[in-house]
Amino acid sequence: MFPLLPVIDLPFIPDLLYSYTVYFLLFMLSATIFFPRKILMWISLILIILLVVGDQMRWQPWVYIYSLFLFLFAINIKSSLRLFYFKAILFTIYFWSGFHKLNFHFIDYIFLPFMKDVFLLHLPNYKIIGFGIPLIEIFAAMGLLFKKTQKISFLLLTTMHLVILLWVSPWGGNSNNVIIPWNLVMIGLIYFCFYSDFKKVRPELKKKYNHKIHSSILIIFFLLPSLWFIEKWPYYFSFHMYSGRGKTMSVIYEQPIIELPENFYLETKNLSSFEKHKIVNLNRWSYQELNVPIPPSLSIFKQLKNHFCNLSPNNSPHFIVYRSINYNGEYDIFTCDDLEL
């Protein structure tokens, strides 16, 4: 079983109950669709909080986004103000998602493989055009702010989501099928939020609400993803959507102490000093059991390091941390005796 990575220990909830908590949460979320009562939404939010503090592997972007929208439905605010916040959240998501893609890791590890797998195009000599994707996403986010450009932005962002859905289809070959419903939901959210009459929202805000308070909240929310650069805000809560940024970690054993399928292991490739060792691909393990990748956070890597070191004190593993998201390029090697990663 893939190790739990708790934020805080919750001894009153045994590990076995977490699976039942997940099913109960799904039931509660389904119930809110047919019976949109605030009490059901608050129960769902409490269950989500219990789940995410019990395991950081659940800190996926859709969990964060759905929780924000659920919270705004659960509190007593006017529908016009709620819509105002919804639009601000969506703008922030798409802006930072595009901004984080402005790097060569996105080009080399996301854009080029995507063009090859989906459209059978080999573009290593023209990879500079890949920067057009994040720029379009940023401009589409900016277009959501203005009534005259909202329709164009909606069409651009919808096209982007449909292409992503094509990528995770059997034709595209991407196995991360958990994001299929998420992309469909995002299309629905931008449709319902930006095809309503935006002109009625701003005047009502100015008349009935303290505009400075709400502006301050939105500014803080917009700036939070920038804290990721100094490791003070979670990777996925910063809206890294296939950005190519981040790191990956593997565990290296001379003698495996855990029975794992062969496809959980990496080839040694350029790791000549570990040719006779077993290199555990932690992301592949996580995908197989949890259907989610490991959030590329150093704090999470440290917890994994401590787990595997405590698991095998007589068979001390090594840890390889690649500086890219898919086990390529430069890397660093650590042992259990190293205090920092």
N, C-alpha and C positions, 0 to 999 in steps of 0.2 A: 504494500500500500504506500502511496506517495505520502510523505510526512506532512502532518498539519503544521502550519506556521502561524500560531496564534499571536495576536497583539497583546491580549491579556488572557490569563487562564480563567476559565469559567468552570470550576469544579462541580457546580450544580447542574451542568449539562454534560453528561457522559458523551464520548465520541459517537457512540452508537445512535444517540438521539438526533444527531445532526442530520442524518438522512431523512428521518421523519419530519424534522423541522423544515427541510427543503420542500417536501411534499405538501406540508401544511401551508407553507408560504405560497406555493403554486395554487393551492385551493383558494386561499384568501384573495390572491390577485385576480383569479378568475371570477370570484364572487363579486368583486368590486365593479366588474364590467356590467353585470346584470343588476346589482344592487349597490349603486354608487353612494355608500354611506361613509361618513368621515371616520366612524369607529373602525370599520373594516380597513380603511387606509392606514390608520394609526397602528393597528395590529400588524399589518403587513410591514410597515416601516420598522417597528420594534423587532420583528423577526429578521428583517434584513440586517439590522444593526448587530443582532446576536450572531448571525452567520458570518458577517465580515470581520468582527473582532475575534471570532474563533479560528479563522484561517485567512491569511492575506492572499491566498490564491484566488479568493472570491472577489478581490479588488479589481474587477474587470470594468472596462469603460461603460458597458451597457448597464451594469448594476448601479453605477454612480449616476448616470443620466436618468434612468427610470426612477431612481429614488428622489432626485430633484423634482421631477414632474409630479411624482406621487405626493411629495411633501406640500407642494403648492396647491394641490387639490384638497389636501387634508386640513389646511388652515383656513380660517374665515377671512377672506379678502374678496373684494369685488372682482367680478369676472374680467373687467377691463384691465385691472392691475395684474391679475394672474396672466392674462394674455401678454401683457407688457414684459413680464418676467420670462415667459416661455420664449418669446422672440429674442430676448437678450441671451438666454442660455444657448439657443441654436446658433446665434451669431458667434458666440464665444467658441462653441465646439468647432465650427467650420473654419474660423479664422486661425485658431491654434493648430488644428489638424493640418491646414495648408502650410502654416509657418514652420512646423516641425519637419515637414518634408523637404525643406530647402537645404538639402545636404547631399553629398555624393553617395552616402550609404543608401539613401532612398533610390538613387539612380542605378547603382550597381546591383543591389540586392532585392529591389522591389520592381522598379520600372522595367529594366531589361529582361528579367525572367518573365514578367507579366506579358510583355509584348511578344516574347518568344512562345510562351505556352498558349496564349489565347489567340493571337493573330498570326503566329508563325513568322514573325518579323525579327530578323537579327540586326540590331541597331548599335553595335558597339562604337561605330565611327560617328554616329549621330546622337549619342546619348544626351547631348546638351539639351535636346528638345524635351527631355523628361522634366526639366524644370518648369515647363509650361503647365504641368498638372498642378503643382502646389500654387502657382501664381493664379491659375484659373479659380482654384478653390478659395483663395484669399479674396479675389475680386468678387466672386459670387457671394461670399460672406458679407462683404461691404455692400453689395447690391441689395441684400436683404433689408438694409436700413432705410431704403428710399422706395417710396411707393411706385415710382415710374420704372424701377429696375427689378422689382420683386419677382415679376413673372419670368424674366430672363434668368435670374438667379435660381428660381425654382426649377426651371428646365435644365440648367447646367448641373445643378446638384442632383436632380433626379437621374439624369444621364450617367453621372458618376456612380451613383448607387446601382444602377442597372448593369453597368460594366463590371462592378465588383461582384454582383450576383452571377454574372457570366463567368467570372474568374473562379468562383467557388463551386461552379457546376461541374459535372463530370468532364465536360469539354475543357474547361480551364485547368483542371487538375489540382486545384488548391483544396486541401482536405479540411480546412477550418470552416466546416459547415455550420458551426454554432452562430456565425455572424449573419446567416441568411435571414432569420426573422428580425434581427436588429436592423439590417438595412431596409427591410420592408417597413418597419416601424418609423425609421427616420424619414422615409419618403412621405408617410402619412402625417408626421408631425409638421414638416415644413409646408405641406399642402394646407392643413387646417389652420396653421398659425399665420401664414402669409397670404392666404386667399380671402381673409376676412378684411373688414374695413378698418385699416390702420388709422385713418384720419380721426376716428372717434375716440381713440385711446389717449393721445397726448393732451387734448384740451381737458378731458375729465381728470387726468392725473394732476394737471396744474390747479384745477379748482378744488379737488377733494383731498389730495394727499400732500404730505410734506415731500416735495420733489427732491430736496437735498438728501433726505435719508435714503430714498430708493436709489438715487443716483450713486450714492456712496457705496451701498450694498453691491450694486452692479459693477462698479469700478473694482472693488475688492475681489469679487468673483472673477472678473476678467483677468486680473493680475495674478491670481493664485497659480496658474500654470507656469508662470515665469520662475517660480520657486523651485521647479524641477531641476533647473540648471545648477542649483547649489544643494541638491538632494534634500530639500525641505518639503517636497510635495510629491505624492505618488505619481509614478510614471503614467498610468492609465487615466488618472484623474486630471492629468495635464493634457489629455486628448491627443495622445500619440496614436494615430490611426494608420498603421502600416507606414510609419515615418522612416524606418530604417535605422533610427537612432537607438542607442542602448547597447547592452552587453549580454553575453550568454555565458553560462558556466557548466562545466562537466566535471564529473568525479572520476578519478583514475585509481584503479586498484590493480595490484599485482596478482592477488587472488580474490576473485569476487566473493563477497560475503552475502550477497542477496541473489536469490534466484530470479533472473529476469530473462525475458525472451531475447533472442539474438538481435532482433531489430532495434533493441533499446541501446545498442552499443554503437559507437562511432569508429570509423577506421582511423588508424594512427596518422596516416597521411604524412605531414611534415614533422611529426613528433617522434623523431628517430630514437630518442632516449627512452621512449615508452612503447617500443614495438611489441613487447611481450606482455603488455598490460591490457586490462579491460577499461575502456573509457565509456562511462555511462552518459548517454545523451539525456540530460534531465528534462529538456523541453519535450522530447519524444515520449518520455515516461509520463509526463504531466498530460500531454495530449491524449495518450491512450487511456488513462484512468479518469481524468477530469474534463477532457475536451477543451482545455484552455492552456495557453502558454504560461510560462513563469514570468511574472512582471519583472523586467530587467532593473531591479533595484539592488544596490549594494547592501542595504539592510537585510533584504530577503536572502541574498547570497550568503551573508554572514550567518543567518539562522540555519541555512542548509549545511553550511560548513560545520557548524557546531553539532548538528544532528548526526552527520556521517562520521565525524571524529569520535563522538560518544558511542556510536553504534559499533565501532570496530577499533578499540584502543590497541589491540595487538596486531592489527593490519592497517596501519596508518595510511590513509589515502592521500593523494595529491589532488589539487584542484586547478583546473585550467580556466581562466577567465578571458574569453575572446572580447575584443573591443568592437565587435559588430554583432548583429542580431542573429546571424546564422552560421556560426562556427567557421568563420573565414577571417583571413588577414592576421593582424598582430594579436598576440596573446601574452598573458602573464601566468606564471606557475606559482602556486602557494601550497604550503603544508599546514598541518594542524598546529604547528608551533608558531606560525605567523599570526600576530595579533590583528593585523589589518589586511584587508583585501586590496 
